[in-house]
Amino acid sequence: MKSNKLKEVSNSSFPYPRILLKLSGESLQDKESPSFLCAKTIDRIVKEILPAMKLGLQLGIVVGGGNLFRGAQLSQTGISRVSADQVGMLGTMINALALRDVFESHSQVTRVMSSIPMSGVVDHYDRRKAMHHLGLGRVVIFAGGTGNPFVTTDSAASLRAIELDADLLAKASDVDGIYDGDPKLPGKHVRYETVTFNEVVNKELKVMDLAAFCQCRDHNMPLRVFDINKPGAISNMLMGANEGTLVFNK
C-alpha cells in the first residue's frame, strides 16, 4: 500500500491526488506555425493546470525534447547514438526551463530536477527531495530523461511515476485516446474509454514505448492517454474526468 505521509497538501476529493504528466516536446509547439517553442501554447497548458494545483493536486511533469532534437534522427547524421541521445536529453532541459518560468510567471512555485547533473542551473534528481516538493504543492518538472542513452522519455515518465508513488500516469497525446486502429488512417476506428494492459498487448494497440508500457503494467500504474490539443482536456483530466482512455490492470 502506498504511503501518504508526505502528501501534506493533497486533496482527497481528487480521484488521483498525485499525477505524473508526460508532455512531449511537440506539445509545446504551435501546430499552425511550427517553431521550437510557442509561448502561447505553453501558457495555455500552464493555465489549464493551475486550478487543480490551487485545490491541492500534486503534480510532476516529465517533458520530452522531440521539438528540438531526436537522438534516433541525429544518429543518422554521423553522430554516435550515445552522443545523439545526450543531445536529446539537453533538449528536454530547454523545455523544462521554459515550462518552469511560465509556471512561475503565474506565481506557481516550480522546481526542475535533472537526471544528469546541471550544477548552477537546476537541481540534480533526488527522489526524496522530489517527494518533499510535491508535498508542499510545488510543480516538479523532471528533465534529462532517465539520464541514459537508448531510453525514451516515455520510460522516464513511467519510472518517475512509480518511484514517486503517483496515483496516475497521464500521457498527453495528439489523439483523444486509444483506438482499435490508427485514427489518422482512413476508415472507422473505435475509441476505448477503458482498456486493460493485457488487452492492449493482445490487440497490439499503439499506446507508448513498449518498455514504459510494460513497466506500468508490472507495477500496477494506471495510465491515461488524452488529447492535449483539446481545449480544457488537461484541466478535466487532472480533476478526474474521463478524458481519453484509461488503461489499468484487472
N, C-alpha and C positions, 0 to 999 in steps of 0.2 A: 504493500500500500504506500502511496506517495505521502511524504511528509509535507505539512503545510506550515511548518514553523516559521519560515522566512516570508510568508505571504502577508506581510503586515497590512498592505493597502488593498488586498484583493477583495472583491465584492462577490459574495456567494450567489448573488442574483444572476451572475453570468453562468451559462452552461459550461463554458470553458474559461475559467478565471485567468489562466496563463496560456498565451498563444505564442507560437513561433511562426512568424510570417516570412515566407520565402518570396522575394522580389527578384525578378530577372533584371538585368541591366537594361534590356529593351523596354521594360515597363516605365522607365524614367525618360523615355523619348517622346516626342510628338509624332504621332502616326501620320499626320498630314504633311508635316515639314520636318523630315528626319534630321536630327543633329545628335551630337554625342549625349547631350543632356538638355532637358527642357525645364526651365524654372517653373513655368506654368503647370506642367504635368506633375512635377514633384510637389508643388504647393497644393494641388488638388488631392494628391494621395495623403499628404500630411493632415489636411483639413478633415478628411474623412476618418482619420484615426483619432484625432483629438477628443471628440465627445466620449468615446469609450474609455480613454485614459482618465478623463476627469471623473468618471464614475467608478474608477478603481481597477480597471483591467490592467494586467501585467503583460507587457509585450516585448518580445525580442524579434529582431529582424535580421535575416541573412540576405545579403544582396549579392547578385551576380555581377559580371563585368562584360557581358556579351555586347553591350553597346559600344565598348571601347576596344577590347581585344578578346579573341578566342584562341586558346592555346592550340587547338587542333588545326586551325587555319593558319596561324603563324608558323607552325612547324613545317608547313608546305613551302615556305619561302626560303628554307635552308637553315632556319634557327632550330636548334635541338628541341625536342619536345619538352624536356625538363625546363629549359630556359623560357620557352614559349608559354608554358603553364605558369611560370613565375611572373611573367609579364601580365598574364591574365589576373593573377592574384593582386597585383598592384592596381589593376583596373577596378577591382572591387573596392579598393581603398578610396579611390577618387569618388566613386558613387556614394560610399558611406559618409565621407566628409560632407558631400553636398546635401545628403539627407539630414545629417546632424544639424547643419547650420539652418536649414529651413525649419526643422522642429524647434530649434532654439529661438528663431525669429518669432515664433508663436508662443514663447515662454514655456515650452515643454522641455524640462531637463532631460538631456540625452547623453549617453556615453557610447563611444566607439571602442570596440575591443578587437584587436587583430591577432590572428593565429600566427603571424610572423612578426617578430619584434620591429616596432617602428618608434623607437625612443624619441621623445620630444614632439611626436605628432599625435599618437593615440596610445592607449594602454594595451599591454600585451594581454591576451585572453587568459583569464583565470576563472574557473567555474564558480568558486565560492564568492569572488567579487561580483561576478555577473548576477548570481542569485541575490546578493545583497542589494545591488542597484535595482533589480526588478522589484524586490520587496519594498523599496522606497518610492515606487511609482515612476521610475525613470525608464524611458525607452532605451534599450540596449541594442546597438547595431553591431553585428559581427561581420568583420571583413577578413579577407585573405583566404577564404575557403577553409579547408582543413589544414592549410599550410604545406600540403604535399602535392606533387605533380600527379597526373593521371587520375585525379579525383575531381568530380564535378561539384559545383556549389549546391546541387540538389542533395548530394551526400553530406555536405557540410550542414545543410538545414536539418536533415533527419538526425544527424549526430548531435547537434546542439539541442534540438527538441527533446531528445532522450536524456541527454546529460542534465538539462535544466528542469527536468520533471514537468515539461509542458503538458497541458491537457489536450492540445490540438496542434498539429502542423498544418498550416494553411498555405497552399501553393497558388500564387497568383498566376493566371494564365491569360492567353488571348482568346480563349473559348470559354463558354459558360458551363464547363463541367466535362464529364467523361461520357463519350458516346460509344455505341456499338460499332462504329466505323469512323473514318476520318471525316469530320463535319465540313472540312474545306473542299472535299471532293463531291462531285455531282451525286445525287441520289438522296433518298430519305434515310436519315440516321436518327436513332432514338437516344435521348439523353437519360442517363441513370440519375435518379435522385439519391439513391444509396446503392452501394455495391460492396461485396466483401473482398478482402485481399485475394482470397483463393479464386474467386470468380474472375478477377482482373487477370490473374496469371493463366487460368484455364482458357479464357477467351482471348488472351493475348491483346488486351486493351492497352492503348498507349496512355501512360499517366505521367511518368517521370523516369529519371535514371533508374535502371533496374536494381542496382546495388542499394540506392537510397530507399526504394520501394520495399525491398526485402527487409531492410533494417527496420522500417516502420512496422511491417508485419510481425517480425520476430520479437519486437519489443512492445507490441500492442499499442502503438501510437496512432490514434485516429488521424486521418488525412482528409482535408477538404480542398478540392480543386474548384476555383471560381474565376470569373471573368473580371479582371482588374479594370477593363475599359468601360464596364457598365456603370453609369452614374449611381452612386450610393451603395454599390456592391461591397466595398471594403467595410464601410460602416455597418451595414446589415450583417455581414459575416461575423464581425467582431462582437456584435450584440447577440449573436446566437441564431440568426435567421438561417433558413435552409437555402443559402446561395450555392449554386453549382452542385457538386456531387460529393457526398461523404463516403469515404472508404473506411471500413472497420473490420475487425475480426468478429466472427460469430461468437 
